[in-house]
């Protein structure tokens, strides 16, 4: 594990707030609302093959430096030039895109920098994107729609062993939550953090995120299965992170809400929810949950 980076960029105030494209912000908010309606976002490896393939299938990224084959940067000269171009790409994403796209573009650039064995540059890219999102959230009283991609960048920090950066990012994450009123978005961000940090072995962080998320979920209304969906989501997140004792504590709450399924209209979501309700007790007892 690499040593923690020596300084937190969150305390330096060196990065100015950038302009936001309203249209992209609306699209990002709508996407996140749809994600929240499905109980919680599925965890994926921050630099996994599926993420890279999906991103490079998007015309906005397909012909950019983040979608070059890293093996083409074999010589020191080409590698150095590619690192510069990746940093430029990340800087442009901060200038031209709303916070959701800043985080996505910076994640792509950071992944490629890690592949090129340039972890310090990747760490800087991650922190610049997080600082930009943090400043926007505090200035405009928003940010809940960006909690999940923000958390994903923290998973990269955890994996790289950048503990100083991770501590600063976690402080910013909590401050964004404190300035945002959408409990659904907050639960979505915390639920994803449960799985991601548990998989990184950061169980203290994952447990706190689980406790905070569950404390919100139990106050959700039972009508139309809203609370049941999020209870299942947090139990699955704990199971996906092998936090079996935590997942088991949710089962009595799920049992109490399960009768609401009979009053819900038939839908694909109801079918998925029923399958998960039936699968969870056995999976937790066997301590085995299908990994994506």
N, C-alpha and C positions, 0 to 999 in steps of 0.2 A: 504494500500500500504506500502510495506516495505521501510525503510529508505535507502537512497543511500549508496552504499558501499564507504568506506572512501578513497580509493586510486585507481589510474589508473595503471594497469599493463603495459600499453603502455609506461609509462614514466620510468619504472624501468629497462628495458633492461635485464631482468633476464632469458629470454627464448632463447636459441640458435636456429639458423635456422637449420632445419632438411633436410635430404636427400629427393629427389623427385624421384618417380618411373616414368620413361618416358612413359612407355606403358599406365599406368593409366591416366597420364596427357593427352595423346592424346585422349583416350576414353572420358574423361570428357569434353575436348574441343569440340569434335564432338557432344556430347549430348547437350551441351549448344548451339551450332550453330543450331541444329535441333529445340531446344526450341525457339530460337529467330525467326526462320522462321515462327512460328505460332503466331506472333504478340507480345505475352507476356506470361510469365508463369502464370498459374492459381495459385492464392493464396490458401494455405491450412493452417489450424491451425498448428503452429510449433510443437506441441506435440499431434496432433490429432490422432484419432484411425486409419485413413487411412494411415498416415505416419508410425506409429508404425507397423501396420499389413504388409504394403508393405516391410518395412525394414526387418522385422523378417521372411518374406518369402524368403529373399535372403540367400542362403547358407552361405555367408560370415559372417552373423550375427546370424543365427538361433540358434546356440548352444552356444552363448556367454551370458555373464551376462546381457547385455542390453535387452535380450529377455526373461528374467525370469519374472514370474508373481510377481509384487511387493507385492502382498498379502502374498507371502511365507516368506517375511522378517518381520514376526509379532513380534518376540522377539527382545529385544534390542541388544542382541549379534549377531543374524543373520543380523539385520539391519546394525549394525556397520561394519560387515564383507562385506556386499553387497556394502556399500558405498566405502570401500577401493578398492574392485574389480572394481567398476565403474570408480574410479579415475585411476586405473591401465590401464583399457581398453582405456580410453581417452588418457593417456600418450603414450600407444603403437600405437594408431592411428596417433599421431604426428610423431612418429619415422618411421613408415613403409609406410605411404600412401602419395599420392600427396595432394595438398591443398584442392581439392574438396572432397576427401575422409576424410581428417582430419576434415573438417567442418561437413560432414555427420555423421561420427562416434561420434564426440563430441556433436552434436545435440542429438543423441540417448542417450548418457551417461547423458547429462544435463537433458533431459526429465525425465529419471528414477530417477535422484537425486532430482528433484523437487517433483516427486511423493512420494519419501521417506522423504519429508520435510527436505531436506538438501540444501537450496537455496544458501548458501555461497559457498559450494563445486561446485554446478552447475554453479554459476557465475565464479568461477575460471576456470572451464573446458571451458566455452565459451570464456573467454578472452585468454586462452592459444591457442586455435584454431585460433582465430582472429589474434593474434600476429604472429603466425607462417605463416598464409596466407599473412599478411601485409608485413612481412620481405621478403618472397619469391617474392611477387609482386614488391616491390621496388628494390630488388636485380637483378631481371631478366626482368624488364620492362613489366611484364605481370600481369594478375590477373583479367581481365575482365570476364573470364569464371567462376569466383568464386563469382561474385558480388551478384547473387541471393541467394546462400546458406549463404553468409556472412550477407546479409540483414535479412534473416530468423532468424539468431542468435540474431540480434539486436531486432527483435520483442520479443524474449524471455526476453531480458534485459528490454525492455519497460514494458512488462507485469509484471515482477517481481518488477518494481520500482527502478531498479538499475541505477539511472540517471547519476551518475558519470561515470560508465562504458559505458553507452549509449553515452554520449558526446565524450568519447575517441574513441569508436568504429565508431561513425559517422565521426570523424576527419580522422580516418584511411580509412574508406570507400571512402571519398572524395580524399584522397591522392592516393589511388589505382587508382581511375578514372583518376587523373591527370597524372599518369604514363602509361596509357593504351590508345591505339589509335583506338580500334575497337568501333565505334559509336554504332553499333548494340548491342554489349554486354553491353555497358554503358546504352543504353536506356532500355534494358531488366532488368538490375538491378534496375534502377530508377523506372521503371514502377511497378515492384513488390513492391518496397518500398512505392509507393503511397497507394496501397490497404492495405498493412500490417500496416503501421503507422496510416492510417485513422481509421482502425478498433481498434487500440489501443488507439484512442483518441488523438494521437499526430498530430494534424492538422497542426501546424506550419511546422513540418518536412515534412509531406505528401505534403503540398502545395508547398514547395520549390522543392521537388523531381519532382512534376508534372511540375512545370515551367521549370526546367532544362531539363527534358525529352522532353517536347514539343518544346523547343527552338532548340533541335537537330533534332527532327523529321521533322520539317517544312523545313529543308535543304536537306532532303532525295530526291532522284529522283522520279518523278512520274511514270516513265516507269515500266511496268509489275506490277503495284499496290503495289510496295514496301512501298511508303509513306502512301498510304491508309491503308494498314494493320497495320502499327504502330500507325496511327492516331486513328483507331478503338481500338487498344489495350490500348492506354492511356486513351481514353474516357471510355472504359469498366472498367479500373482500378479505375478511379475516381468514376464511378457509383457503383462499388462493395464496395467502401469505403464510400458511401453516400456523396460524394463531388459533389453535383448536379450542383452547379454554375460552378465549374471547368469543369465538363463534358460537360455542355452546350456550353462553349466557343469553343469546338472542332467541334461542329456540322457544322458550316459554312465551315470549312476546309474539313470535310468529304464530304459535298455536292459538293464542287468544284472538288474533286477528284473522285467522284463516277462514272462518265462516263468511267473511265479507266477500270471498270469491263467488259464493252462490248468488250474490246480488249484483255482481258486475256483468255488464253485457259481454256477449261472446266476442272475442277478438284474439288476434295473434298474441298480443301482450298478455292477455289473461291466460292463454295456454302456456306461454313460457313461464309465467309466474307460478302457475300450478305445478309445473314440472320441477321447478326449483324448490318449492315448498315441500314436495314429496322427497326430493333427492337429498336435501340438506341433513336431516337427522342421521341417515345411514352413512353419508360421506363423513360427517363429523365423528361418528362412532368409529369408523374405520380409519380415520385420519388420512383420507385420500380424496382430493378434489381434482377434477380434470383441469390440467393446465393448458392455457392457450399459447 
